[in-house]
Amino acid sequence: MSGHAATGGTDPKRTALLALGALGVVYGDIGTSPLYAMRESFTGHAHQLTVDETNVLGILSLIFWSLIIIITIKYLAFVMKADNEGEGGILALTAIINPRGSNPSSRRWALVLIGLFGTALLYGDGMITPAISVLSAVEGLTVVNPDIERLVIPIAVGILIAIFAVQRRGTGSIGRVFGPIMVVWFVTMAVLGAIHLADHPGVFVALNPTYAVTFFTTNTFTGFLALGSVFLVVTGGEALYADMGHFGKRPIKLGWFSLVLPALLLNYFGQGAMLINEPTEIESPFFNMAPDWFQLPLVALATAATVIASQALISGAFSLTMQAVQLGYSPRVRIRHTSAAEMGQIYISAINWALMAACVTLVITFRSSTNLAAAYGVAVTMTMVITTLLFYVVARERLGWSKGRAMAACTGFLAIDLGFFGANIFKIHEGGWFPIVVGAVVFTVLTTWFRGRQIVADRIMRGRVPITTFVKSIHEHPVERVDGTAVYMFSATDLTPPSLMANLKHNNSLHEKIVLLSIRSETVPRLLPVQRLTSTEIGDGFWQVILHYGFMEDPDIPAALAASQQRAPHIDPEQVSYFLGRENLIVTNKPGMAKWREHLFAFLSRNATPASNYFRLPANQTVEIGIAVEL
């Protein structure tokens, strides 16, 4: 679904259905935070707080205002205005200020690099979220029966393996029940919270921000460290923005205000009311809210909710990877669509198994959701800081905001983001280093690939003959022409493809019809079919054809040519021969990149999905011609 199609227009029924679907995908992450956020706010690795009324009210005040300022105001009211043709997320935000096709200034290129680093950090988040969510749900079994604590790790690992094992089958049928399950989950949280609020309704005084101020003045530095755990209540904010394109703004806002926010607040304040009366319940406040007879069903429901939250993050990683490939920041990977109806449902094997290995390793290494919470937050806070910085640029340039308005909004958000980031820095030695390392590795891959492709393009373009000059030469000095149509793929529309030159050199002949095909990845998510193909006749049987794709689309060249036959009648996709150049990369001392990056780029290039597979070219109609390129 594109962002435009997903908005549901003004049809209330469609908007409601989209809001229901958004509950599982968009709010899965933030909706499972009550499992561990309150506990970690008091008993985090770097801090220990006394469970008394002053601290409980202070934490509740921080939770309430975090949800209001970060999610309701920053993301829903402001950042979601910065959509790229309906799509959201930090990579879509980066695409708006992407310098492709221009000669970017150093400042502009620095912004793109910052956006890429934020994107890279999301992969670390995508590894931790399933691990901490599933583990915290399964830990609820120890509330039911403390003797089965030794089974928590094996059960959590088993669930995670099962989640990743079913990815290749697609989530279409499972997805239909995501929304209803999450409705049950949010309603259950609200009811559990309301039951305990009846015992201590006075906790609502925490809506007054002065209780947050008192909390900091009472606990000083320990209170600041606790802020790193309070942040766990808003960790789904970035995912909410990234999934905007699947459902549209109105359904997401409807879901938030009508169910998600009220349920979260009732549950958090219910946990607070219970803790004021029974401070010893801090070991597992969420599950201890339930009566004994309901604890086992609650564990089952929590596990289902965390599986759904995990699914949302996994799907997000797939989508992020496809965007990176299309925008030229990642090597080509094999992308498989798992649904004929839903464009967004894709499966990327390499990403899937890498995430599974990381999640299982995290569970086995950290062994508890408390330990994992120490690793959680650093990457997400850094991403939120980056989102605010990029939003300022987009607000000024795309939304037309005055400098004063943009500065006022973004300075306020940045102050809060940096506060959360500062508190989370102290988690780095406890495990916060993990998502940073993952982010650094992914960032290195993204930038190395982008720079490497620039160098290869530069080397290939040097000394190339303009296509008009080549066609004129063929006209003046005719060569043998054989029946059929040859499609030569090359990125530069004004130059002669190296594979065409090599073929002519070796065979001293050309096909009767020559199609020079270029692929253009646009900085919009998707294009209409009528925008897909442009064709220009050069003369002497030569045509220049350009296929345009959005950065959320999966290129299928034969299908695109077949669908565009009215505008390109000279091409019969079933009768053409496709010619591709395959670079043989040679690491040298030439200026360009450090030698270790050249080796990394060569490795990535060798292991990337072949262009013929990526563009879905039929094997029996494809010819690859090797070209040596010195880096």
Secondary structure, DSSP 8 states (H G I E B T S, - for coil): --HHHHT-TT-HHHHHHHHHHHHHHTSHHHHTGGGTHHHHHHH-SS-----SHHHHHHHHHHHHHHIIIIIIIIIIIIGGGS-BTTB-SHHHHHHHT--TTS---HHHHHHHHHHHHHHHHHHHHHHHHHHHHHHHHHTTHHHH-GGGGGGHHHHHHHHHHHHHHTGGG-SHHHHHHHHHHHHHHHHHHHHHHHHHHTT-GGGGGGGSTHHHHHHHHHHHHHHHHHHHHHGGGGTTHHHHHHTHHHH-HHHHHHHIIIIIHHHHHHHHHHHHHHHHH-GGGGGSHHHHTS-HHHHHHHHHHHHHHHHHHHHHHHHHHHHHHHHHHHTTSS-----EE--SS-TT-EE-HHHHHHHHHHHHHHHHHH-SHHHHHHHSSHHHHHHHHHHHHHHHHHHHHTS---HHHHHHHHHHHHHHHHHHHHHHHTTGGGTTHHHHHHHHHHHHHHHHHHHHHHHHHHHHHTT--BHHHHHHHHHHS--EEEEEEEEEE-S-TTB--HHHHHHHHHHSEEEEEEEEEEEEE-SSS---GGGSEEEEEEETTEEEEEEEE-TT----HHHHHHHTTTT-TT--TTTEEEEEEEEEEE--SSSSS-HHHHHHHHHHHHHS--HHHHTT--GGGEEEEEEEEE-
